[in-house]
Amino acid sequence: MRRTAVSVLLALTMLGAAACGDEAAPQAVPSAAPASSAAADPVASLAFACEAADGLYATLNKQTQAHIQRGFAAEKRGDAATVAKELAALEPMFLAVSAKFGEAADRVDDAEVELALNDLADAASTAASFTTFAEFGAMQQLTVSAEFVLIRKCRYSGYKMVNLV
């Protein structure tokens, strides 16, 4: 029981501190291209990357966490139908987030941030293919390095992260 609770906590933590965002926010995935960004300017490009990443982490809101919690609970009690239903509900969201991270990576001028965004795109794509909720325990390994780069680079540039902290 304790192991499952730790796994749930780990998955929820790694799926981005979404509780810091607007709880009433819709599940829609925001555009990875903020209107105020200018990809040609390295400073604006870094601000763009920070804003895009932070916005994408906001998509991992309370509704998404609810799917994960229900999935963990269903997996624990052996309810394969509910596990499949919850994984199916999460798949399109993770695929959309993966694509948006990839788009943001294509537009950033900082090689380290580009790699971090691509790593997060890969992690989201991997999460979309999970067949069990136990696999969500791997999210920390998949995202921690990229998140660290973004947090460090964004903080250094003066961008205040809200959802990726």
PyRosetta script that sets phi, psi and omega in degrees:
from pyrosetta import init, pose_from_sequence

init()
pose = pose_from_sequence("MRRTAVSVLLALTMLGAAACGDEAAPQAVPSAAPASSAAADPVASLAFACEAADGLYATLNKQTQAHIQRGFAAEKRGDAATVAKELAALEPMFLAVSAKFGEAADRVDDAEVELALNDLADAASTAASFTTFAEFGAMQQLTVSAEFVLIRKCRYSGYKMVNLV")
pose.set_psi(1, -46.3)
pose.set_omega(1, -178.5)
pose.set_phi(2, -64.6)
pose.set_psi(2, -37.6)
pose.set_omega(2, 179.6)
pose.set_phi(3, -62.9)
pose.set_psi(3, -41.7)
pose.set_omega(3, 178.0)
pose.set_phi(4, -64.9)
pose.set_psi(4, -41.4)
pose.set_omega(4, 179.0)
pose.set_phi(5, -63.3)
pose.set_psi(5, -40.1)
pose.set_omega(5, 177.7)
pose.set_phi(6, -66.1)
pose.set_psi(6, -40.2)
pose.set_omega(6, 178.6)
pose.set_phi(7, -63.5)
pose.set_psi(7, -41.9)
pose.set_omega(7, 177.9)
pose.set_phi(8, -62.5)
pose.set_psi(8, -46.9)
pose.set_omega(8, -179.8)
pose.set_phi(9, -60.8)
pose.set_psi(9, -43.3)
pose.set_omega(9, 179.1)
pose.set_phi(10, -61.7)
pose.set_psi(10, -46.5)
pose.set_omega(10, -179.6)
pose.set_phi(11, -62.7)
pose.set_psi(11, -43.6)
pose.set_omega(11, -179.5)
pose.set_phi(12, -66.6)
pose.set_psi(12, -39.1)
pose.set_omega(12, 178.9)
pose.set_phi(13, -65.1)
pose.set_psi(13, -44.9)
pose.set_omega(13, -176.5)
pose.set_phi(14, -72.2)
pose.set_psi(14, -21.1)
pose.set_omega(14, 178.7)
pose.set_phi(15, -85.3)
pose.set_psi(15, 18.3)
pose.set_omega(15, 161.5)
pose.set_phi(16, 98.1)
pose.set_psi(16, 46.2)
pose.set_omega(16, 167.2)
pose.set_phi(17, 39.4)
pose.set_psi(17, 42.6)
pose.set_omega(17, -176.7)
pose.set_phi(18, -68.1)
pose.set_psi(18, -19.0)
pose.set_omega(18, 179.0)
pose.set_phi(19, -62.9)
pose.set_psi(19, -19.5)
pose.set_omega(19, 177.7)
pose.set_phi(20, -73.3)
pose.set_psi(20, -20.2)
pose.set_omega(20, -178.1)
pose.set_phi(21, -84.4)
pose.set_psi(21, -172.2)
pose.set_omega(21, 180.0)
pose.set_phi(22, -74.0)
pose.set_psi(22, 116.8)
pose.set_omega(22, -177.0)
pose.set_phi(23, -66.4)
pose.set_psi(23, -23.4)
pose.set_omega(23, -179.7)
pose.set_phi(24, -90.2)
pose.set_psi(24, 6.1)
pose.set_omega(24, -178.0)
pose.set_phi(25, -63.7)
pose.set_psi(25, 140.7)
pose.set_omega(25, 178.6)
pose.set_phi(26, -70.0)
pose.set_psi(26, 164.0)
pose.set_omega(26, -178.5)
pose.set_phi(27, -75.7)
pose.set_psi(27, -9.5)
pose.set_omega(27, -177.2)
pose.set_phi(28, -58.6)
pose.set_psi(28, 144.5)
pose.set_omega(28, 180.0)
pose.set_phi(29, -85.1)
pose.set_psi(29, 125.3)
pose.set_omega(29, -178.7)
pose.set_phi(30, -72.5)
pose.set_psi(30, 160.7)
pose.set_omega(30, 175.5)
pose.set_phi(31, -66.2)
pose.set_psi(31, 141.7)
pose.set_omega(31, 177.9)
pose.set_phi(32, -84.4)
pose.set_psi(32, 3.9)
pose.set_omega(32, -177.5)
pose.set_phi(33, -117.7)
pose.set_psi(33, 86.0)
pose.set_omega(33, 177.3)
pose.set_phi(34, -58.5)
pose.set_psi(34, 139.9)
pose.set_omega(34, -177.1)
pose.set_phi(35, -62.8)
pose.set_psi(35, -26.0)
pose.set_omega(35, -175.8)
pose.set_phi(36, -84.4)
pose.set_psi(36, -2.1)
pose.set_omega(36, -175.4)
pose.set_phi(37, -85.6)
pose.set_psi(37, 153.9)
pose.set_omega(37, 175.5)
pose.set_phi(38, -133.0)
pose.set_psi(38, 103.1)
pose.set_omega(38, -171.7)
pose.set_phi(39, -64.5)
pose.set_psi(39, -22.1)
pose.set_omega(39, -178.1)
pose.set_phi(40, -74.7)
pose.set_psi(40, -25.9)
pose.set_omega(40, -179.1)
pose.set_phi(41, -91.2)
pose.set_psi(41, 118.9)
pose.set_omega(41, -176.9)
pose.set_phi(42, -56.8)
pose.set_psi(42, -37.6)
pose.set_omega(42, 178.9)
pose.set_phi(43, -67.8)
pose.set_psi(43, -46.9)
pose.set_omega(43, 177.9)
pose.set_phi(44, -64.7)
pose.set_psi(44, -35.5)
pose.set_omega(44, 179.5)
pose.set_phi(45, -62.8)
pose.set_psi(45, -41.8)
pose.set_omega(45, 178.0)
pose.set_phi(46, -66.9)
pose.set_psi(46, -41.8)
pose.set_omega(46, 177.2)
pose.set_phi(47, -61.5)
pose.set_psi(47, -40.4)
pose.set_omega(47, 176.5)
pose.set_phi(48, -58.8)
pose.set_psi(48, -47.0)
pose.set_omega(48, -178.3)
pose.set_phi(49, -63.2)
pose.set_psi(49, -42.0)
pose.set_omega(49, 179.4)
pose.set_phi(50, -63.9)
pose.set_psi(50, -45.6)
pose.set_omega(50, -179.8)
pose.set_phi(51, -64.6)
pose.set_psi(51, -42.0)
pose.set_omega(51, 179.7)
pose.set_phi(52, -64.2)
pose.set_psi(52, -48.1)
pose.set_omega(52, -179.3)
pose.set_phi(53, -62.8)
pose.set_psi(53, -45.1)
pose.set_omega(53, -179.6)
pose.set_phi(54, -63.0)
pose.set_psi(54, -40.5)
pose.set_omega(54, 178.0)
pose.set_phi(55, -65.1)
pose.set_psi(55, -38.0)
pose.set_omega(55, 178.9)
pose.set_phi(56, -68.3)
pose.set_psi(56, -35.9)
pose.set_omega(56, 175.9)
pose.set_phi(57, -66.6)
pose.set_psi(57, -26.9)
pose.set_omega(57, 176.9)
pose.set_phi(58, -66.1)
pose.set_psi(58, -25.2)
pose.set_omega(58, 179.0)
pose.set_phi(59, -68.3)
pose.set_psi(59, -19.3)
pose.set_omega(59, 178.6)
pose.set_phi(60, -85.7)
pose.set_psi(60, 62.8)
pose.set_omega(60, -171.8)
pose.set_phi(61, -88.8)
pose.set_psi(61, -169.6)
pose.set_omega(61, -175.2)
pose.set_phi(62, -57.8)
pose.set_psi(62, -37.2)
pose.set_omega(62, 179.5)
pose.set_phi(63, -64.1)
pose.set_psi(63, -42.3)
pose.set_omega(63, 178.9)
pose.set_phi(64, -64.3)
pose.set_psi(64, -44.1)
pose.set_omega(64, 178.7)
pose.set_phi(65, -62.0)
pose.set_psi(65, -34.2)
pose.set_omega(65, 178.4)
pose.set_phi(66, -64.0)
pose.set_psi(66, -41.3)
pose.set_omega(66, 176.0)
pose.set_phi(67, -58.9)
pose.set_psi(67, -43.4)
pose.set_omega(67, -178.5)
pose.set_phi(68, -66.4)
pose.set_psi(68, -44.6)
pose.set_omega(68, 179.1)
pose.set_phi(69, -62.2)
pose.set_psi(69, -44.5)
pose.set_omega(69, 178.4)
pose.set_phi(70, -63.5)
pose.set_psi(70, -38.7)
pose.set_omega(70, 179.2)
pose.set_phi(71, -64.7)
pose.set_psi(71, -45.0)
pose.set_omega(71, 176.9)
pose.set_phi(72, -60.3)
pose.set_psi(72, -44.9)
pose.set_omega(72, -179.1)
pose.set_phi(73, -63.1)
pose.set_psi(73, -42.8)
pose.set_omega(73, -179.9)
pose.set_phi(74, -65.6)
pose.set_psi(74, -40.9)
pose.set_omega(74, 179.2)
pose.set_phi(75, -63.4)
pose.set_psi(75, -39.8)
pose.set_omega(75, -179.7)
pose.set_phi(76, -63.1)
pose.set_psi(76, -38.4)
pose.set_omega(76, -178.3)
pose.set_phi(77, -92.1)
pose.set_psi(77, 2.1)
pose.set_omega(77, 175.8)
pose.set_phi(78, 81.2)
pose.set_psi(78, 22.9)
pose.set_omega(78, -178.8)
pose.set_phi(79, -89.3)
pose.set_psi(79, 85.1)
pose.set_omega(79, -175.0)
pose.set_phi(80, -63.2)
pose.set_psi(80, -34.6)
pose.set_omega(80, -179.0)
pose.set_phi(81, -64.9)
pose.set_psi(81, -43.2)
pose.set_omega(81, 178.7)
pose.set_phi(82, -69.4)
pose.set_psi(82, -38.6)
pose.set_omega(82, 176.6)
pose.set_phi(83, -57.8)
pose.set_psi(83, -48.8)
pose.set_omega(83, -179.5)
pose.set_phi(84, -61.7)
pose.set_psi(84, -41.5)
pose.set_omega(84, 179.7)
pose.set_phi(85, -62.4)
pose.set_psi(85, -45.7)
pose.set_omega(85, -178.5)
pose.set_phi(86, -69.1)
pose.set_psi(86, -39.0)
pose.set_omega(86, 176.3)
pose.set_phi(87, -64.2)
pose.set_psi(87, -40.1)
pose.set_omega(87, 178.7)
pose.set_phi(88, -64.4)
pose.set_psi(88, -34.4)
pose.set_omega(88, 178.5)
pose.set_phi(89, -69.6)
pose.set_psi(89, -33.0)
pose.set_omega(89, -178.4)
pose.set_phi(90, -82.0)
pose.set_psi(90, -28.9)
pose.set_omega(90, -174.3)
pose.set_phi(91, -53.6)
pose.set_psi(91, -51.6)
pose.set_omega(91, -177.9)
pose.set_phi(92, -64.7)
pose.set_psi(92, -32.8)
pose.set_omega(92, 178.5)
pose.set_phi(93, -65.5)
pose.set_psi(93, -46.2)
pose.set_omega(93, 179.7)
pose.set_phi(94, -65.5)
pose.set_psi(94, -36.9)
pose.set_omega(94, 178.0)
pose.set_phi(95, -66.1)
pose.set_psi(95, -40.4)
pose.set_omega(95, 178.2)
pose.set_phi(96, -65.4)
pose.set_psi(96, -42.9)
pose.set_omega(96, 178.7)
pose.set_phi(97, -63.5)
pose.set_psi(97, -40.5)
pose.set_omega(97, 178.2)
pose.set_phi(98, -59.3)
pose.set_psi(98, -46.5)
pose.set_omega(98, -179.9)
pose.set_phi(99, -62.6)
pose.set_psi(99, -41.0)
pose.set_omega(99, -179.2)
pose.set_phi(100, -68.3)
pose.set_psi(100, -38.5)
pose.set_omega(100, 174.6)
pose.set_phi(101, -61.6)
pose.set_psi(101, -41.2)
pose.set_omega(101, 178.1)
pose.set_phi(102, -62.7)
pose.set_psi(102, -42.3)
pose.set_omega(102, 177.5)
pose.set_phi(103, -62.2)
pose.set_psi(103, -42.9)
pose.set_omega(103, 179.3)
pose.set_phi(104, -63.6)
pose.set_psi(104, -40.5)
pose.set_omega(104, 179.0)
pose.set_phi(105, -61.2)
pose.set_psi(105, -37.7)
pose.set_omega(105, 179.8)
pose.set_phi(106, -66.9)
pose.set_psi(106, -20.6)
pose.set_omega(106, -174.4)
pose.set_phi(107, -103.6)
pose.set_psi(107, -4.6)
pose.set_omega(107, -175.2)
pose.set_phi(108, -95.4)
pose.set_psi(108, 144.9)
pose.set_omega(108, -177.5)
pose.set_phi(109, -91.7)
pose.set_psi(109, -12.4)
pose.set_omega(109, -177.8)
pose.set_phi(110, -89.9)
pose.set_psi(110, 117.2)
pose.set_omega(110, -175.5)
pose.set_phi(111, -61.4)
pose.set_psi(111, -38.5)
pose.set_omega(111, -179.2)
pose.set_phi(112, -67.7)
pose.set_psi(112, -40.8)
pose.set_omega(112, 178.7)
pose.set_phi(113, -70.5)
pose.set_psi(113, -38.1)
pose.set_omega(113, 176.9)
pose.set_phi(114, -58.6)
pose.set_psi(114, -45.9)
pose.set_omega(114, 178.6)
pose.set_phi(115, -62.7)
pose.set_psi(115, -42.0)
pose.set_omega(115, 179.4)
pose.set_phi(116, -61.7)
pose.set_psi(116, -44.7)
pose.set_omega(116, 179.2)
pose.set_phi(117, -64.4)
pose.set_psi(117, -40.3)
pose.set_omega(117, 176.7)
pose.set_phi(118, -64.9)
pose.set_psi(118, -38.0)
pose.set_omega(118, 176.5)
pose.set_phi(119, -63.1)
pose.set_psi(119, -40.1)
pose.set_omega(119, 177.8)
pose.set_phi(120, -68.5)
pose.set_psi(120, -35.3)
pose.set_omega(120, 175.1)
pose.set_phi(121, -61.8)
pose.set_psi(121, -44.1)
pose.set_omega(121, 178.7)
pose.set_phi(122, -63.6)
pose.set_psi(122, -41.1)
pose.set_omega(122, 179.9)
pose.set_phi(123, -63.6)
pose.set_psi(123, -43.6)
pose.set_omega(123, 179.3)
pose.set_phi(124, -65.0)
pose.set_psi(124, -39.4)
pose.set_omega(124, 177.1)
pose.set_phi(125, -63.0)
pose.set_psi(125, -41.6)
pose.set_omega(125, 177.6)
pose.set_phi(126, -62.6)
pose.set_psi(126, -43.8)
pose.set_omega(126, 179.8)
pose.set_phi(127, -61.4)
pose.set_psi(127, -33.2)
pose.set_omega(127, 179.2)
pose.set_phi(128, -65.8)
pose.set_psi(128, -22.4)
pose.set_omega(128, -177.9)
pose.set_phi(129, -99.5)
pose.set_psi(129, 3.4)
pose.set_omega(129, 179.0)
pose.set_phi(130, -60.5)
pose.set_psi(130, 142.6)
pose.set_omega(130, 177.9)
pose.set_phi(131, -111.5)
pose.set_psi(131, -5.9)
pose.set_omega(131, 175.2)
pose.set_phi(132, -141.3)
pose.set_psi(132, 158.0)
pose.set_omega(132, 177.2)
pose.set_phi(133, -77.6)
pose.set_psi(133, -21.1)
pose.set_omega(133, 175.9)
pose.set_phi(134, -59.8)
pose.set_psi(134, -29.3)
pose.set_omega(134, 179.8)
pose.set_phi(135, -65.3)
pose.set_psi(135, -21.4)
pose.set_omega(135, 179.7)
pose.set_phi(136, -63.6)
pose.set_psi(136, -18.1)
pose.set_omega(136, 175.1)
pose.set_phi(137, -61.5)
pose.set_psi(137, -21.8)
pose.set_omega(137, 179.4)
pose.set_phi(138, -80.3)
pose.set_psi(138, -9.1)
pose.set_omega(138, -175.8)
pose.set_phi(139, -60.3)
pose.set_psi(139, -37.1)
pose.set_omega(139, -179.4)
pose.set_phi(140, -60.7)
pose.set_psi(140, -46.1)
pose.set_omega(140, 178.7)
pose.set_phi(141, -62.0)
pose.set_psi(141, -34.8)
pose.set_omega(141, -177.2)
pose.set_phi(142, -75.7)
pose.set_psi(142, -25.7)
pose.set_omega(142, -171.0)
pose.set_phi(143, -116.0)
pose.set_psi(143, -19.3)
pose.set_omega(143, -168.7)
pose.set_phi(144, -60.1)
pose.set_psi(144, -42.9)
pose.set_omega(144, -178.7)
pose.set_phi(145, -65.3)
pose.set_psi(145, -45.4)
pose.set_omega(145, -179.6)
pose.set_phi(146, -65.2)
pose.set_psi(146, -42.5)
pose.set_omega(146, 178.6)
pose.set_phi(147, -62.0)
pose.set_psi(147, -41.1)
pose.set_omega(147, 179.0)
pose.set_phi(148, -60.6)
pose.set_psi(148, -44.9)
pose.set_omega(148, 178.7)
pose.set_phi(149, -59.5)
pose.set_psi(149, -48.5)
pose.set_omega(149, -178.5)
pose.set_phi(150, -64.1)
pose.set_psi(150, -44.1)
pose.set_omega(150, 179.8)
pose.set_phi(151, -61.6)
pose.set_psi(151, -45.6)
pose.set_omega(151, -178.9)
pose.set_phi(152, -64.7)
pose.set_psi(152, -50.3)
pose.set_omega(152, -177.5)
pose.set_phi(153, -65.0)
pose.set_psi(153, -41.4)
pose.set_omega(153, -178.4)
pose.set_phi(154, -69.2)
pose.set_psi(154, -42.8)
pose.set_omega(154, 177.7)
pose.set_phi(155, -60.9)
pose.set_psi(155, -44.7)
pose.set_omega(155, -179.5)
pose.set_phi(156, -62.1)
pose.set_psi(156, -36.0)
pose.set_omega(156, -178.9)
pose.set_phi(157, -79.1)
pose.set_psi(157, -9.1)
pose.set_omega(157, 179.6)
pose.set_phi(158, 97.9)
pose.set_psi(158, -0.1)
pose.set_omega(158, 178.6)
pose.set_phi(159, -79.8)
pose.set_psi(159, 128.5)
pose.set_omega(159, 179.8)
pose.set_phi(160, -93.8)
pose.set_psi(160, 110.9)
pose.set_omega(160, 177.7)
pose.set_phi(161, -73.1)
pose.set_psi(161, 141.4)
pose.set_omega(161, 179.7)
pose.set_phi(162, -111.8)
pose.set_psi(162, -42.7)
pose.set_omega(162, -174.9)
pose.set_phi(163, -101.6)
pose.set_psi(163, -24.7)
pose.set_omega(163, 178.0)
pose.set_phi(164, -109.0)
pose.set_psi(164, 91.8)
pose.set_omega(164, -177.0)
pose.set_phi(165, -129.6)
pose.dump_pdb("model.pdb")
